[in-house]
Amino acid sequence: MLKEGDKAPDFNLDGSDGSKHALKEFNGKYLVLYFYPKDNTPGCTIEANEFNKRLSDIRKLGAEVVGVSKDDLKSHDKFKKKYDLEFLLLSDTSSEMIKSYGAYGDRGIFGMGTLRNTYIIGKDGKIAKIYEKVSPKGHASEVIEFLKSAK
């Protein structure tokens, strides 16, 4: 189980922009890495739209937002287009990265799957903050408050 202060696990995943992405690309800035269960579902849509609405505030604080789910790129493309999402979505169809971050587990009536967790990775590549069992509404504001205090 990852904890704050641990080195963030690396990844190499396909992104919604058609490129492969790895952790090292985000060196020197904060990375708001949020895991969510499924594109186009109510809670995931609320969370994505809130991050999208607050994206300029987050970027002004030296951070980038990246969403991760096990949905494929075709699903991500539809999700991004439907809601005009301006940040990167990564596709982890094997759930390998999701599991390496500890964002996989029992979702109650929904069974095993991706948990709604967020990891803020510091400029040094270490995990600065972990949010588990995130409530989608208001989470972007919570992240912004943390980023402000981390400056």
C-alpha positions, 0 to 999 in steps of 0.5 A, a space after each residue: 500500500 502506497 503512503 505519502 512520501 513514497 516514490 510514485 510508481 512509474 507508468 507507460 500508458 496510452 493517452 487520449 491524445 494518441 501518445 504514450 505517457 510516463 511519470 517522468 513527463 511530469 517532473 518539475 510540476 505537481 501531478 494530480 493523478 486521479 483514478 475513476 471507475 468508468 467514463 460517462 457514469 454520474 459520479 465520474 462525470 461530476 468529478 471530471 467536469 469539476 476538474 475541467 472547470 478548475 483546470 486553469 486554477 490548478 495549472 496556475 498552481 504548477 500542476 497538471 491533471 490526469 485521469 486514469 480508468 480501465 476504459 479504452 481509448 475509444 471510450 475516453 475519446 467519447 467522454 472527452 468530446 461529450 464534456 469538452 474535457 481539456 486534460 489527459 485521460 490514460 487508458 489502463 485496460 489491464 488495471 496494472 497501473 491502477 493496482 500499483 497505486 492501490 486504487 483497485 479494490 472492493 467497490 461494495 455492490 459494484 464488486 471489485 474494480 477501480 476505486 475513486 482515489 487521487 494521488 498528488 505527486 510532487 515535483 520530486 516524484 514522491 506522493 505528496 497527498 493521497 485522497 481515498 474514497 473521494 466524493 466527486 462533488 467538491 474534490 477539485 476544490 479540495 485539491 486546489 486547497 492542498 496545492 495552495 498550501 504546498 507552494 
